[in-house]
Amino acid sequence: MSTEPEKTKCLIIGSGPAGYTAAIYAARADLKPVIYTGLQMGGQLTTTTEVDNFPGYPEGTKGPDLMDDMRRQAERFGTDIRFGIISEVDFSSRPFKVTTDDGKKILADTVIVATGATARWLGLESETRYNGHGVSACATCDGFFYRGLDIAVVGGGDTACEEASYLAKLGRKVYMIVRRDELRASKAMQHRVMTAPNIEILWNSSTREILGDGKVVTGALIGNNKTGELRQIEIQGFFVAIGHQPNTEVFKGQLDLDEMGYIRTVPGTTRTSVEGVFAAGDVQDHVYRQAITAAGTGCMAAIEAERWLAVQE
């Protein structure tokens, strides 16, 4: 068996909307891209049931079906898709050196990082059980399904306040479950939620259990952190807004990251701090975090990689 490193023009790390879109464009530009999917092939959308806001699906679609469509389209143009993890990178010189979790060495002329971000969860078994069936980490994605219903949002920062404000426009009532006696959000965001007539803030509170009928969420058991008193609320939607963790551990020391760990890109581009390395999707976007914006930056990254390679030749 040869121990010589494999060589590729374009290596894409990650297989969500950003990674697959980058692959479609890179393959059509004859870059013969290789994708390493990561542990969650298809990314976060594979854990989502209904997707109603991705253009081109007038009746909506399922998250796993959308990602399967993208995967097959990338394969149609010749993308080499491999299930596996990139465990080590060396971007100090070109070609870039990459190692997979099974020890395979790859030399890449250009790299597109599309490893995404992972929502932080509470860690409850019931949270996992009802994920996609009343439990969500994205109000923009799923809020529409809870029009006129009662909803809970967990968190006390800007993200939680934004989610609660957004959901308050759609739902009948929104409970904010805040574990302290104050919000960590900016003054403007605090004012917005505290003056909304249909938002009730449950201070010093934490979720003990998400309740359901075996199919969908029907309520939540809330505990007061100071008194221990328990309260049951009736809700149909439960949104966790305690932040996201960008999947950038392997890139620390190799790429410039911001204070939250997201990859910094040159504004208006997908270029990173290393020439020839591009970042697309949620790994560099903590503002929008949508499948369509991830796909857009995947397109940008592939075009920029192709143009960058043309200049090098």
Residue, then its C-alpha position, 0 to 999 in steps of 0.5 A: m500500500s502506497t504511503e504517498p499523500e494523495k493530491t487534489k486541486c480542491l478539498i472541501i471540508g464539510s457537507g452541509p448546504a455550503g459544502y455541497t454547493a461549493a462542490i457543485y460549482a467546483a466540479r463544474a469548473d473542473l476542479k475535481p473536488v474531494i469532500y470529507t463529510g464530517l460525522q454528520m453527513g449533510g450537516q444540521l439540516t439532516t436533523t430538521t423535519e420540515v424546511d419551508n423557506f428554501p427557494g425552489y420547493p413551493e410545497g416545502t421539503k424535508g431537511p434530509d431530502l434537501m441535503d440528499d438532493m444537494r449530495r446527488q447534484a454534487e455527485r452528478f458533476g463528479t464530486d468525490i464524496r467521502f465519509g470521514i473527518i479531517s483531524e489535522v491541518d497544516f496551512s503554513s505552506r502550499p500545497f496544504k497538508v491535511t490528515t484524516d481521522d484514519g491517518k490518510k494524508i492529502l495535499a490540497d492546492t486549495v481548501i474550502v472550510a464548510t464545517g458549520a456550527t453546532a447548536r448548544w443544547l440543554g442536554l435533556e433526554s426529552e430535548t433529543r426525543y422531541n427535536g424536530h417535533g416541537v424542539s428547535a434551535c432556530a426561530t427563523c427556520d421553524g417559527f412559522f409552524y407555531r403561528g398562534l400557538d404558545i412557545a418557550v424560548v430558553g436563554g438570556g442573551d441577545t440571541a434569545c431576545e431576538e428569537a423571542s421577539y421574532l416568535a412573539k410576532l407569530g405566536r400567541k404567547v412566548y415564555m422566556i426561561v432565564r436562569r438568572d435574575e437579569l438578561r445578558a442582552s444589550k439594553a435595546m434587546q432587553h427593552r424590546v422583550m420586556t415591553a412586548p405584551n405577549i412575552e412573559i419572562l420566567w426569572n431564575s428558572s431552568t427547564r427540568e423536562i420537556l413534556g409531550d404526548g410521544k409525538v409532539v411537545t405539549g409543555a415544559l416543567i420549569g423549576n425556580n433556581k432559588t426556591g425549587e418550586l416547580r411550574q408546568i407551562e403548556i406550550q407547543g414549541f420549545f426553542v433553545a437559544i443558548g448559542h452555537q459552537p462553530n466547528t473550528e477546533v482543528f483550525k485553531g492556530q491555522l486560521d484567524l478566528d474571532e472571539m467566539g471561534y468563528i473563522r474570520t473572512v474578508p468582508g464581502t468574500t470567503r477569503t480567510s487569513v490564509e491565501g488559498v483557504f476559503a470558509a463558507g456557511d455557518v463556520q464563518d456566519h453567526v448572524y444569519r445561519q440559514a441554509i440559503t445563505a450557507a449555500g450562497t457562500g458555498c458558491m462564492a467560495a468555489i468561484e473564489a477558489e477557482r479564480w485563485l487557482a487560475v492566478q497561481e498557474 
